[in-house]
Amino acid sequence: MIRLVLSAAVVSFGFQASAAGAKEAPWCAVIETSKESVYWDCQYRSIEECRPHILAGNRGWCNPSPYYVAPSERRRPVKRHRAQ
């Protein structure tokens, strides 16, 4: 129960924090350093990349990054044919 409340608080603070200029990846290892302290390590491109880092010590979990913004797709210009 405490873990759930702590996770919700961390996520809510994470959405309020500004990540301007930060190089973030789509996945984070959320690591408990103590009962009251949680560290978000957001450097993983996939959940598969994240899992070994949290399973090694059974000390956390993987979570989608609240800071990551996916790059927008470049649209190709539409070629319009003129009627002659």
N, CA, C and O atoms as CSV, one atom per row, in Angstrom:
chain,resi,resn,atom,element,x,y,z
A,1,MET,N,N,0.820,-1.192,0.000
A,1,MET,CA,C,0.000,0.000,0.000
A,1,MET,C,C,0.868,1.262,0.000
A,1,MET,O,O,0.595,2.220,-0.723
A,2,ILE,N,N,1.916,1.241,0.823
A,2,ILE,CA,C,2.810,2.401,0.905
A,2,ILE,C,C,3.495,2.622,-0.436
A,2,ILE,O,O,3.655,3.760,-0.877
A,3,ARG,N,N,3.906,1.513,-1.097
A,3,ARG,CA,C,4.562,1.608,-2.400
A,3,ARG,C,C,3.633,2.258,-3.424
A,3,ARG,O,O,4.079,3.073,-4.231
A,4,LEU,N,N,2.356,1.909,-3.400
A,4,LEU,CA,C,1.382,2.475,-4.328
A,4,LEU,C,C,1.216,3.976,-4.104
A,4,LEU,O,O,1.208,4.748,-5.063
A,5,VAL,N,N,1.085,4.389,-2.866
A,5,VAL,CA,C,0.935,5.812,-2.534
A,5,VAL,C,C,2.199,6.573,-2.918
A,5,VAL,O,O,2.124,7.670,-3.472
A,6,LEU,N,N,3.352,5.996,-2.624
A,6,LEU,CA,C,4.625,6.622,-2.960
A,6,LEU,C,C,4.779,6.756,-4.475
A,6,LEU,O,O,5.231,7.790,-4.968
A,7,SER,N,N,4.406,5.717,-5.205
A,7,SER,CA,C,4.483,5.763,-6.668
A,7,SER,C,C,3.584,6.851,-7.242
A,7,SER,O,O,3.989,7.586,-8.143
A,8,ALA,N,N,2.379,6.952,-6.725
A,8,ALA,CA,C,1.447,7.977,-7.204
A,8,ALA,C,C,1.995,9.375,-6.930
A,8,ALA,O,O,1.870,10.265,-7.771
A,9,ALA,N,N,2.592,9.572,-5.774
A,9,ALA,CA,C,3.160,10.882,-5.442
A,9,ALA,C,C,4.334,11.216,-6.352
A,9,ALA,O,O,4.454,12.347,-6.822
A,10,VAL,N,N,5.192,10.246,-6.601
A,10,VAL,CA,C,6.355,10.473,-7.469
A,10,VAL,C,C,5.903,10.794,-8.882
A,10,VAL,O,O,6.440,11.704,-9.514
A,11,VAL,N,N,4.923,10.056,-9.383
A,11,VAL,CA,C,4.430,10.306,-10.740
A,11,VAL,C,C,3.795,11.683,-10.835
A,11,VAL,O,O,4.009,12.394,-11.817
A,12,SER,N,N,3.017,12.071,-9.831
A,12,SER,CA,C,2.374,13.387,-9.886
A,12,SER,C,C,3.406,14.506,-9.857
A,12,SER,O,O,3.232,15.517,-10.537
A,13,PHE,N,N,4.471,14.347,-9.087
A,13,PHE,CA,C,5.538,15.352,-9.085
A,13,PHE,C,C,6.295,15.331,-10.400
A,13,PHE,O,O,6.731,16.376,-10.884
A,14,GLY,N,N,6.454,14.159,-10.978
A,14,GLY,CA,C,7.175,14.026,-12.239
A,14,GLY,C,C,6.488,14.758,-13.372
A,14,GLY,O,O,7.158,15.328,-14.233
A,15,PHE,N,N,5.165,14.752,-13.390
A,15,PHE,CA,C,4.442,15.440,-14.454
A,15,PHE,C,C,4.518,16.951,-14.299
A,15,PHE,O,O,4.355,17.676,-15.281
A,16,GLN,N,N,4.760,17.435,-13.104
A,16,GLN,CA,C,4.864,18.867,-12.875
A,16,GLN,C,C,6.259,19.390,-13.165
A,16,GLN,O,O,6.430,20.571,-13.467
A,17,ALA,N,N,7.254,18.524,-13.075
A,17,ALA,CA,C,8.641,18.954,-13.280
A,17,ALA,C,C,8.894,19.231,-14.757
A,17,ALA,O,O,8.334,18.570,-15.632
A,18,SER,N,N,9.728,20.196,-15.014
A,18,SER,CA,C,10.086,20.541,-16.383
A,18,SER,C,C,11.334,19.777,-16.790
A,18,SER,O,O,12.301,19.703,-16.032
A,19,ALA,N,N,11.310,19.217,-17.973
A,19,ALA,CA,C,12.461,18.467,-18.470
A,19,ALA,C,C,13.055,19.168,-19.680
A,19,ALA,O,O,13.534,18.508,-20.602
A,20,ALA,N,N,13.031,20.473,-19.691
A,20,ALA,CA,C,13.541,21.232,-20.832
A,20,ALA,C,C,15.017,20.956,-21.021
A,20,ALA,O,O,15.820,21.104,-20.100
A,21,GLY,N,N,15.356,20.555,-22.223
A,21,GLY,CA,C,16.743,20.297,-22.550
A,21,GLY,C,C,17.256,18.956,-22.063
A,21,GLY,O,O,18.408,18.611,-22.323
A,22,ALA,N,N,16.442,18.205,-21.375
A,22,ALA,CA,C,16.902,16.914,-20.874
A,22,ALA,C,C,16.835,15.879,-21.985
A,22,ALA,O,O,15.921,15.890,-22.810
A,23,LYS,N,N,17.803,14.998,-21.994
A,23,LYS,CA,C,17.803,13.907,-22.965
A,23,LYS,C,C,17.194,12.706,-22.271
A,23,LYS,O,O,17.871,12.005,-21.519
A,24,GLU,N,N,15.936,12.473,-22.518
A,24,GLU,CA,C,15.215,11.403,-21.846
A,24,GLU,C,C,14.848,10.306,-22.841
A,24,GLU,O,O,14.701,10.556,-24.037
A,25,ALA,N,N,14.705,9.113,-22.333
A,25,ALA,CA,C,14.299,7.963,-23.121
A,25,ALA,C,C,12.885,7.557,-22.691
A,25,ALA,O,O,12.395,8.013,-21.658
A,26,PRO,N,N,12.233,6.700,-23.484
A,26,PRO,CA,C,10.838,6.351,-23.183
A,26,PRO,C,C,10.615,5.508,-21.931
A,26,PRO,O,O,9.486,5.449,-21.444
A,27,TRP,N,N,11.648,4.852,-21.388
A,27,TRP,CA,C,11.462,3.988,-20.221
A,27,TRP,C,C,12.392,4.376,-19.079
A,27,TRP,O,O,13.528,4.796,-19.298
A,28,CYS,N,N,11.887,4.227,-17.853
A,28,CYS,CA,C,12.650,4.547,-16.650
A,28,CYS,C,C,12.714,3.322,-15.735
A,28,CYS,O,O,11.763,2.546,-15.638
A,29,ALA,N,N,13.857,3.169,-15.068
A,29,ALA,CA,C,13.964,2.227,-13.960
A,29,ALA,C,C,13.666,3.047,-12.714
A,29,ALA,O,O,14.401,3.981,-12.393
A,30,VAL,N,N,12.606,2.706,-12.019
A,30,VAL,CA,C,12.220,3.409,-10.796
A,30,VAL,C,C,12.815,2.605,-9.647
A,30,VAL,O,O,12.386,1.485,-9.370
A,31,ILE,N,N,13.806,3.191,-8.984
A,31,ILE,CA,C,14.594,2.465,-8.003
A,31,ILE,C,C,14.353,3.037,-6.611
A,31,ILE,O,O,14.459,4.244,-6.392
A,32,GLU,N,N,14.023,2.142,-5.670
A,32,GLU,CA,C,13.847,2.541,-4.278
A,32,GLU,C,C,15.211,2.540,-3.597
A,32,GLU,O,O,15.850,1.494,-3.484
A,33,THR,N,N,15.654,3.701,-3.146
A,33,THR,CA,C,16.917,3.783,-2.431
A,33,THR,C,C,16.697,3.610,-0.926
A,33,THR,O,O,17.603,3.190,-0.205
A,34,SER,N,N,15.514,3.929,-0.470
A,34,SER,CA,C,15.091,3.681,0.915
A,34,SER,C,C,13.572,3.670,0.914
A,34,SER,O,O,12.962,3.827,-0.144
A,35,LYS,N,N,12.955,3.491,2.051
A,35,LYS,CA,C,11.490,3.430,2.091
A,35,LYS,C,C,10.828,4.743,1.690
A,35,LYS,O,O,9.693,4.741,1.214
A,36,GLU,N,N,11.515,5.852,1.875
A,36,GLU,CA,C,10.940,7.155,1.534
A,36,GLU,C,C,11.543,7.770,0.281
A,36,GLU,O,O,11.074,8.816,-0.169
A,37,SER,N,N,12.561,7.158,-0.291
A,37,SER,CA,C,13.269,7.778,-1.409
A,37,SER,C,C,13.214,6.900,-2.663
A,37,SER,O,O,13.484,5.700,-2.615
A,38,VAL,N,N,12.858,7.528,-3.777
A,38,VAL,CA,C,12.766,6.831,-5.061
A,38,VAL,C,C,13.547,7.626,-6.099
A,38,VAL,O,O,13.462,8.853,-6.145
A,39,TYR,N,N,14.308,6.918,-6.933
A,39,TYR,CA,C,15.121,7.529,-7.976
A,39,TYR,C,C,14.634,7.042,-9.337
A,39,TYR,O,O,14.460,5.840,-9.537
A,40,TRP,N,N,14.413,7.958,-10.271
A,40,TRP,CA,C,13.976,7.622,-11.628
A,40,TRP,C,C,15.177,7.697,-12.559
A,40,TRP,O,O,15.734,8.774,-12.768
A,41,ASP,N,N,15.577,6.569,-13.117
A,41,ASP,CA,C,16.702,6.479,-14.051
A,41,ASP,C,C,16.125,6.309,-15.452
A,41,ASP,O,O,15.853,5.188,-15.881
A,42,CYS,N,N,15.936,7.422,-16.169
A,42,CYS,CA,C,15.240,7.418,-17.460
A,42,CYS,C,C,16.230,7.445,-18.626
A,42,CYS,O,O,16.466,8.488,-19.234
A,43,GLN,N,N,16.801,6.283,-18.922
A,43,GLN,CA,C,17.763,6.203,-20.003
A,43,GLN,C,C,17.553,4.991,-20.904
A,43,GLN,O,O,18.428,4.673,-21.710
A,44,TYR,N,N,16.433,4.317,-20.791
A,44,TYR,CA,C,16.231,3.061,-21.500
A,44,TYR,C,C,15.269,3.236,-22.674
A,44,TYR,O,O,14.216,3.861,-22.545
A,45,ARG,N,N,15.653,2.671,-23.823
A,45,ARG,CA,C,14.848,2.803,-25.045
A,45,ARG,C,C,13.698,1.810,-25.102
A,45,ARG,O,O,12.760,1.995,-25.877
A,46,SER,N,N,13.758,0.749,-24.285
A,46,SER,CA,C,12.677,-0.242,-24.273
A,46,SER,C,C,12.567,-0.842,-22.873
A,46,SER,O,O,13.464,-0.691,-22.043
A,47,ILE,N,N,11.456,-1.519,-22.632
A,47,ILE,CA,C,11.276,-2.162,-21.332
A,47,ILE,C,C,12.262,-3.316,-21.180
A,47,ILE,O,O,12.692,-3.634,-20.070
A,48,GLU,N,N,12.623,-3.949,-22.318
A,48,GLU,CA,C,13.591,-5.038,-22.286
A,48,GLU,C,C,14.968,-4.534,-21.850
A,48,GLU,O,O,15.709,-5.260,-21.187
A,49,GLU,N,N,15.315,-3.301,-22.215
A,49,GLU,CA,C,16.577,-2.701,-21.802
A,49,GLU,C,C,16.554,-2.353,-20.315
A,49,GLU,O,O,17.586,-2.403,-19.646
A,50,CYS,N,N,15.403,-2.011,-19.813
A,50,CYS,CA,C,15.254,-1.577,-18.416
A,50,CYS,C,C,15.265,-2.749,-17.432
A,50,CYS,O,O,15.867,-2.650,-16.362
A,51,ARG,N,N,14.617,-3.835,-17.778
A,51,ARG,CA,C,14.412,-4.948,-16.840
A,51,ARG,C,C,15.671,-5.479,-16.155
A,51,ARG,O,O,15.640,-5.673,-14.940
A,52,PRO,N,N,16.773,-5.724,-16.860
A,52,PRO,CA,C,17.954,-6.265,-16.158
A,52,PRO,C,C,18.481,-5.343,-15.054
A,52,PRO,O,O,19.078,-5.824,-14.091
A,53,HIS,N,N,18.277,-4.056,-15.175
A,53,HIS,CA,C,18.785,-3.118,-14.185
A,53,HIS,C,C,17.988,-3.137,-12.890
A,53,HIS,O,O,18.526,-2.838,-11.823
A,54,ILE,N,N,16.728,-3.482,-12.975
A,54,ILE,CA,C,15.938,-3.536,-11.746
A,54,ILE,C,C,15.884,-4.957,-11.183
A,54,ILE,O,O,15.693,-5.139,-9.980
A,55,LEU,N,N,16.050,-5.959,-12.041
A,55,LEU,CA,C,16.009,-7.337,-11.578
A,55,LEU,C,C,17.296,-7.751,-10.877
A,55,LEU,O,O,17.288,-8.664,-10.052
A,56,ALA,N,N,18.394,-7.088,-11.199
A,56,ALA,CA,C,19.685,-7.448,-10.611
A,56,ALA,C,C,19.650,-7.377,-9.095
A,56,ALA,O,O,20.223,-8.234,-8.422
A,57,GLY,N,N,18.993,-6.380,-8.555
A,57,GLY,CA,C,18.945,-6.242,-7.108
A,57,GLY,C,C,17.538,-6.335,-6.552
A,57,GLY,O,O,17.338,-6.177,-5.348
A,58,ASN,N,N,16.543,-6.592,-7.421
A,58,ASN,CA,C,15.141,-6.634,-7.011
A,58,ASN,C,C,14.807,-5.397,-6.188
A,58,ASN,O,O,14.276,-5.496,-5.082
A,59,ARG,N,N,15.124,-4.235,-6.739
A,59,ARG,CA,C,15.011,-2.996,-5.980
A,59,ARG,C,C,14.098,-1.965,-6.609
A,59,ARG,O,O,14.079,-0.820,-6.157
A,60,GLY,N,N,13.348,-2.321,-7.624
A,60,GLY,CA,C,12.489,-1.333,-8.256
A,60,GLY,C,C,11.646,-1.940,-9.357
A,60,GLY,O,O,11.390,-3.144,-9.371
A,61,TRP,N,N,11.214,-1.090,-10.283
A,61,TRP,CA,C,10.366,-1.517,-11.381
A,61,TRP,C,C,10.594,-0.601,-12.572
A,61,TRP,O,O,11.163,0.482,-12.432
A,62,CYS,N,N,10.146,-1.039,-13.746
A,62,CYS,CA,C,10.241,-0.241,-14.973
A,62,CYS,C,C,8.913,0.466,-15.190
A,62,CYS,O,O,7.845,-0.095,-14.948
A,63,ASN,N,N,9.001,1.703,-15.649
A,63,ASN,CA,C,7.810,2.518,-15.844
A,63,ASN,C,C,8.014,3.410,-17.070
A,63,ASN,O,O,9.131,3.868,-17.307
A,64,PRO,N,N,6.962,3.668,-17.856
A,64,PRO,CA,C,7.118,4.642,-18.948
A,64,PRO,C,C,7.536,5.993,-18.377
A,64,PRO,O,O,7.063,6.403,-17.317
A,65,SER,N,N,8.417,6.672,-19.081
A,65,SER,CA,C,8.936,7.951,-18.604
A,65,SER,C,C,7.884,9.044,-18.686
A,65,SER,O,O,7.244,9.204,-19.725
A,66,PRO,N,N,7.692,9.806,-17.603
A,66,PRO,CA,C,6.754,10.928,-17.649
A,66,PRO,C,C,7.351,12.134,-18.377
A,66,PRO,O,O,6.637,13.100,-18.650
A,67,TYR,N,N,8.647,12.094,-18.694
A,67,TYR,CA,C,9.325,13.219,-19.333
A,67,TYR,C,C,9.476,13.060,-20.842
A,67,TYR,O,O,9.690,14.043,-21.551
A,68,TYR,N,N,9.367,11.842,-21.331
A,68,TYR,CA,C,9.646,11.564,-22.741
A,68,TYR,C,C,8.555,12.102,-23.654
A,68,TYR,O,O,7.364,11.915,-23.404
A,69,VAL,N,N,8.983,12.772,-24.715
A,69,VAL,CA,C,8.070,13.236,-25.754
A,69,VAL,C,C,8.567,12.635,-27.059
A,69,VAL,O,O,9.681,12.922,-27.498
A,70,ALA,N,N,7.745,11.808,-27.673
A,70,ALA,CA,C,8.145,11.139,-28.912
A,70,ALA,C,C,8.322,12.169,-30.026
A,70,ALA,O,O,7.570,13.141,-30.105
A,71,PRO,N,N,9.319,11.951,-30.885
A,71,PRO,CA,C,9.509,12.877,-32.000
A,71,PRO,C,C,8.325,12.797,-32.958
A,71,PRO,O,O,7.766,11.724,-33.182
A,72,SER,N,N,7.955,13.929,-33.510
A,72,SER,CA,C,6.828,13.933,-34.442
A,72,SER,C,C,7.288,13.394,-35.795
A,72,SER,O,O,8.451,13.528,-36.176
A,73,GLU,N,N,6.361,12.791,-36.496
A,73,GLU,CA,C,6.672,12.237,-37.812
A,73,GLU,C,C,6.729,13.359,-38.832
A,73,GLU,O,O,5.914,14.282,-38.809
A,74,ARG,N,N,7.694,13.269,-39.718
A,74,ARG,CA,C,7.777,14.246,-40.801
A,74,ARG,C,C,6.814,13.815,-41.895
A,74,ARG,O,O,6.851,12.677,-42.363
A,75,ARG,N,N,5.971,14.721,-42.286
A,75,ARG,CA,C,5.028,14.411,-43.348
A,75,ARG,C,C,5.625,14.818,-44.685
A,75,ARG,O,O,6.257,15.868,-44.811
A,76,ARG,N,N,5.418,13.987,-45.657
A,76,ARG,CA,C,5.881,14.306,-47.002
A,76,ARG,C,C,4.889,15.252,-47.651
A,76,ARG,O,O,3.679,15.104,-47.473
A,77,PRO,N,N,5.388,16.215,-48.397
A,77,PRO,CA,C,4.464,17.128,-49.069
A,77,PRO,C,C,3.616,16.380,-50.104
A,77,PRO,O,O,4.099,15.495,-50.810
A,78,VAL,N,N,2.384,16.751,-50.165
A,78,VAL,CA,C,1.468,16.128,-51.117
A,78,VAL,C,C,1.650,16.800,-52.466
A,78,VAL,O,O,1.571,18.023,-52.585
A,79,LYS,N,N,1.897,15.970,-53.490
A,79,LYS,CA,C,2.039,16.516,-54.827
A,79,LYS,C,C,0.639,16.698,-55.413
A,79,LYS,O,O,-0.160,15.765,-55.496
A,80,ARG,N,N,0.387,17.912,-55.806
A,80,ARG,CA,C,-0.929,18.204,-56.390
A,80,ARG,C,C,-0.760,18.410,-57.885
A,80,ARG,O,O,0.124,19.136,-58.341
A,81,HIS,N,N,-1.607,17.769,-58.612
A,81,HIS,CA,C,-1.564,17.876,-60.057
A,81,HIS,C,C,-2.529,18.969,-60.514
A,81,HIS,O,O,-3.696,18.993,-60.123
A,82,ARG,N,N,-2.027,19.852,-61.332
A,82,ARG,CA,C,-2.886,20.909,-61.868
A,82,ARG,C,C,-3.613,20.423,-63.113
A,82,ARG,O,O,-3.051,19.718,-63.952
A,83,ALA,N,N,-4.842,20.807,-63.205
A,83,ALA,CA,C,-5.614,20.482,-64.400
A,83,ALA,C,C,-5.137,21.392,-65.539
A,83,ALA,O,O,-4.951,22.592,-65.342
A,84,GLN,N,N,-4.945,20.820,-66.715
A,84,GLN,CA,C,-4.465,21.616,-67.851
A,84,GLN,C,C,-5.523,21.799,-68.896
A,84,GLN,O,O,-5.279,22.445,-69.915
